[in-house]
């Protein structure tokens, strides 16, 4: 099987279900950003040394493929063939957030992203997640989107923020508070 099909050479592609759309369609923007997010989560997974964290990040990547496939499946018939994001995936993220926060100082100020390359990777993933969430919400104003997807993306960005803080602590990187007006 060849990787190139030439079917997109004129700016169109097909959704899962067969409908042709332009490549700047809201649906493609949304699942394209989820694909980008998945790559950044893979980068975070590549730099972590914790095996349990790697396993969770791999599960998150699988969840992101599930989300993208849901966004790409445009017909009711196609939707029958794609898995769904379940509430327990959201609950798992919440549980991980709670566990990490137990070892962190309470957040009293906004913090500037950075401090260490691994921490920065996490913050980039978080901001791409936020963009993906915004694009999925924009899409949801035009078509029906499973609310578990929006909830999952919202919680995932929270998880990535807390993970960045946790990784900063692990590598002894200083959290720099935003000063605002001085």
N, C-alpha and C positions, 0 to 999 in steps of 0.2 A: 504494500500500500504506500503510495506516495504521500508525503506530508503536504505538498501543495496541490490544490485542486483547481485553481484559477477561477473559482466561482465568485470570489470576492474582489476580483480585479476592477470592478466598476463601482465599488463602494457599497455593495449589498452583501448580506449574508442571510442564512436561514436560521430561524428559531427551531427549537426542538418541537416538532409538530408540522414543520414545513413552510410556514409563512416567511416570505422574504421581507426583510426590513433593511433600511440603510444602517450603516455601521455607527452612525451617531444617534441612533434611537435611544430613548431613555432606558429601555430594558438592557441594551448592550452596554451603555455607560455604567449602569448599576452592576451588572455581573462582571464587567471588565475591571471595575474597581475592586470587587471582591477577589478576583483573580490576582490583582496586584497585591492586595492585602495578604493573600495566601503566600505569595512569594516572600514578603517581608516577615511573616510569621515563620516561614522556613529558615530565614536568615537568623532570627532570634533562636530558633531551635538548634541551628548549627553552632552557635556560640555558647550555649549553656552547657555546663558540665553535669548538671543534675539529671540523672536518668529518669526520675519520676516527672520532672518538668518537661523533658524531651517527649515522654509518652503523652502528656497532656497536650503539648503543643502539636504533636502529630494528630491527636484526636481533633483539636481545633481546626487543623488544616483539612481534615476529612469533613468536618462540619461546614467549613467554608465551601468545599466542593458541593456539598448537599445544597447549600444556599444558592450557589451559582446555577446549579442544575434546575432548581425550582424557578429561578428568575428567567431561565432560558426556555422553560417549558410553557408554551403559550396556549396550548389547547387543553381542554379537560381530559381528552384522551391521553395526551403526553404527560399530564400531571400524574396519571395513574402509575407511571413507570419510574417516578423519581421518589427517593426517600424524603422524609420530612424532618425538620428540626423539632425536637421534642422538648418539653418543659424541663426534663431532667438534665438536658445539656446546659440550660440557663442556670439551673440550681447548682450544677457542678462548678460553674464559673463563680457563682456567689460563694460557695463553700471554700474555693481556693483563695478568693479575695479575703474572706474572713480569716483564714489561716495565716496568710501572709501579713495581714494588718496587725496580728497579735505580736509580731516581732518588730514592728516599726513604730517610730515615734509618731504621735498624732500629728496630722498635717495642720499647721496653723497659718500658712501663707501659700500663695501660689509659688510654684517652683519653676525655674527655668530648665527646659529639657537639656540633657547633656551630663557631662561629668566623667564619662567613660564611653568608649565606642559601643560596648554592648548595651549600655543604658540608652544611648542615642538610637540604636537599632529598634529598641522597644518603643521609644517615643515616636519614631517614624511610623512603625506599625500602628500605633494608637491613632495617629492623625489620619492615616489612610483609612483606618476603620471608621473614624468619624465621618470622613468624606463619603465612604460607602454607605453609611447609615443615612446621610442626607440624600444621597441619590436614590436609595431604596424608598425613602419616604416620599420623594418627588414622584417616583414611579407609582407608589401606592395611591396617589391622587388621581391616577389615570386608569389603573387596573387593580384588581384585587391581589393583595400580597398577604401571605400568611403572617399574622401578627407576631408569631414566634420568631420570625426572621428579624424583625425590627427590634424586638426585645433582646434577642441573642446578640445582635451587633452592638446595642447599647451597653450590655453587660460586658461584652468582650473588650470594648474600649476602656471600661473601668478596670478590668482585669489587667490589660496591658499597661495602664498607668501604675497600678500597684506593683506589678511585676517589675517595671522600670525602677521604682523606689526600692524594691527588695534587692534587685541586682546591684543597685548603687551601694546599698549597705554591704552586700557580699564582697564587693571589690573595694570597699572603703572610699568610695567617691563622695565628695561633699555635695550635698544638695544646696543649690544656690537659690535663695528666696528672691522673688521679684520685688523690687524696691518701689515700683510705682512712682508717684511724685516725690521728689526729694527736695 
